[in-house]
Amino acid sequence: MSDSIPTPAIEFIDVSIAFDDLVLLDRVSFKIPRGEMGILIGPSKSGKSTILKMSIGLLKPDSGQIYLDGREITSLHEEELFDLRERTGFVLQNDALFSMSVAENVSYRLPKLGFGDEEAEAETRRVLNVVGLDDAYDLLPDELSGGMSRRAAVARALAGSPKIMLYDSACSGLDPIVSRRLLNEILRLRDIVGVSSIFITQTLDQVRYLCSNMYELQNDGKLILRRENNDFCLINTRIIMISDGKIIFNRVDEFFWENSDEKIRKFIT
């Protein structure tokens, strides 16, 4: 690649993977440029979660190349992958909380990211507030409901505002108020911090919201949330749809909702 063009945050090149006789992904290629978001959608069991796991080396493809933060990861040793994962926020379908308090779960990697004790405490409380878990600071995983466990896992991923975020159904099981608060934080990270991300969802309302709203920083330091209109078109977010092992759509959302492709129409309706 040219030195003048930043390397993508995430890139898949001709990636294939099969489980027994089932070909789940067949020469899949896409990229997430720096500071942009890809909203990954598709039918159930189409390979969305598999893509997320492969993005951080938890699964290896049968063929193809995967780049994370500029490094080709399919041949990296576990120690090298661990270092990349420490600098990447990810929410998997399984919350996988550690056997420690909620606060300790959320803050465990902050010292490695350069946070001092007071900074780590403030950041932990900030992200717990984002997901509505202020009162769960000292609770242990077995004291949490399913929804609280989910929120704790999301807070842990958000802590430290990693430059790359991977969200697998992050709003699953959350009430509408907390879900909207989380979506707004994801927008803030994308638009103000410049975080690159993949966001998996089956909820079209979430797709519309993320594709149509943008945070702006005003001269007085205040953040305002703007909705897409005739004055501007949001171009830092794309819908990536996968079906039958192939990417069948990878464009901004304006081209998605009225698309005539039969698989897209079936998914939308």
N, C-alpha and C positions, 0 to 999 in steps of 0.2 A: 504494500500500500504506500501511497505517497506520504512523505513526511508532513505535508500541509493538511492532510485529512486525518482527523482523529480516528483511532481505531474504535470500532463499536464496543459498547460495554459487554454485549453478548452477541455471539454469532454462531449459527449452525450452518454447516456446509455439507450437503448430501448425506445427512444423518439417517441411518436405518437401524431398526432394532426389531427383533422378533422374539416371541416367547412360544417355544415349541413350534407349532405350525402356523401360529397367528403372527402375521406381519403387522406390527402396530404402527411403525413409522417407516415410510418408504422414500428415501432420498429427500428428506426435509431440509429446506434451506430458508433461513430468515436472519435478520439482524436487528438489534436494538441499539440505535445510535446513542451516544452520550446525552444524558439529560432528557431522554424520551421514554415513553411508556408503550408497551405492547399489551393489548388486552386479548388474552388467549381464550377463545371460546370454541365450542364444538360439542357434538353429541357425547353422552356418557360413554366412558371407556374408549375414547378416541385417541388417548395418548397425551393429554394435557399435563397431568401430574407427572408422567414419565419424562416429559420435556423439562419440567422444573427440576426433577431429581438429577437428570443428566447434566443440567446447567451447573451444578455444584459437585459433580463427580460421584454422586451416590449410586448412580447406575452408569455403566459404560455402554456405548453403542456397539453394534456389530460392525459398523463401518461409518466413515465420515469423520469430520473434524468439528470440535466444539471449542470456541474461544470464550473465556471469561476474563474480563478486565485486561484484554490483550494477550492472554496466555492460552496456548492450546493445551487443554486439560486432559485429553483422553489417555495420555501416556504418563501423567504425573504420578509420583509416589504419594502415598497417603499423607505423609508429613507435609508435602507441598500443597496438597489439596486442603489440608486442615488450616493452613495459613490463609488461603484464599477464602475459605468459609468464615474464618474469624472476621474478615472485612466485608462480608456479604450478609445482609439481613434476609432471612427466609422463614416463611410460615408454611409448614407442610400440613397435610390433612391430619396427621397424628401430632398432637400438641407436644408430646415428648418432653414434659417439664422435668427438671432435675429434682431430686429429693431434698429440696431446701426451700426456704421461704420464697414467697412471690417476689419480694424485693431482691433477694439474692439471685433468683433466676433472671430477673430483668437486668441486673447490674453486673453479672459475672464477667463479661468481656470488656467492660468499660475501662478498667485499668490498662488493659493491653492496647486500647485505643488512645491512651494518653490522658485520661480523665483523672484528676485528683479526687480525693475523698469527698470534698464538698461539691465539686462539679458532678461527680457520679451520683451523689444523693439527690441533687437538684434534677438531673436528667431522669433518674428513676421515677421520681415523683411526677415529673412532667408527663412521661409516657403512660404512667398508670392513670393519670387524670384523663388523658386522651381516650383511653378505653374504659373509663368509668370504674376503676378498681382502687380508688384512693383508700378505701377502708380495708382492703385485702393485703396491705403491705406486709404484715407478719404472718399471714396464713400459709399453711403448707398445702401441697397439691391435693392431698386426700381430704382436705377441708373445703375444696372448691367444687362448685357445681360444674356441669359440663360447659355451660356458657362462660363461666368465670375462668375456667381452665383455658378456653379458647382465647379469651381476652388477654390472659397472662402471656400466652405464647406470642400473640401479636405484639404486645408491649416489649417483650424480650427482643423480637426482631427489629422493632423500631428504635430501640435504645442506641444512641450514638449517631443516629442518622447516617447509616452506611450509604456509600455512593451507589451501590447496587442493591435493589430490593426485589425479592421474589415472593409473591403472595398467592397461595393456593387456597381459594375460597375463604379469604381472610374474614369476611363478614358472616360466614355461616354460623347460624345459631345466635346471632346478636340481635337485640331489639332495634327498632328503626332509629331511635335517637342515638344510640351508641354507634350503629352502623354509619349514619351520616357523619358523626363526629370523626370516625376513622377515615371515611372517604375524604373528608376535608383535610385531614392530616396528610393523607397520601398525595392529594393535590398540592399541598404546601411543599412537601418534599420534592415533588416533580418540578414545580414552577419556580420556587424560591431558592431551594438548596441545589437543584440540578441533579436529583437522584434519577438513575436509570432503573427501569423496572419491567417485570412481567407480572400481570395481574390476571389470574384465572377466576372466572365466574361463569355461572349459568343464568345469572339474573340480568335481564336486559335493562332494567331500570338503572342498575349500577353502571352498565356500559354507557348508557345515554348520559348519565351524570358526569362520569369521568371524561367523556369525549366533548362535553359542552360547557364545562366550567374551568376557569383559570384564575389563579391568585396573581395579584399584582402588588408590588411594593411601592407605596406612594412616597413623595418627597419628604413628607413629615414622618416617615417610618411606619405608617399604618399599613396593614394588609387589607386589601379589598378583594372580594370574590366576584368576578365578572362572568356573566353568562354569554356564550357565543351569540353574536347577532350580526347584523349587516356591517358593523364597524370592524370586526376582526373574525378570522377563521382560525381555529385552534389546529395547529399542524404538528404538535409534539406528541400526539397520541394516535396510535393505529389499532384497528381491529385486525387480529390474526385469527382466522378460522381454519380449523383442521377437521377433515372428514375422510374416512377410509384411508388413513395413513398419509394423506397429502395436504399441503397448504392450499386451500381453495380461495382464500381472500386475504389480502394484506395491503390495506389502504386506509385512509382516513374514513371516518364513519359516514360522511355525506354520501359516499358511494355504496354504503352497505344497506341502508334501510329500504331502499327501493330496488335493490338488485334483483334481477330476474332469475338468477341461478336457482334451480329447484331445491337444492340442499339448503341454501340460505333461506329461501322462502319457508320451507318446512321448519327450520330452526326458529325463525322469527315468530311464526304463528303457532 
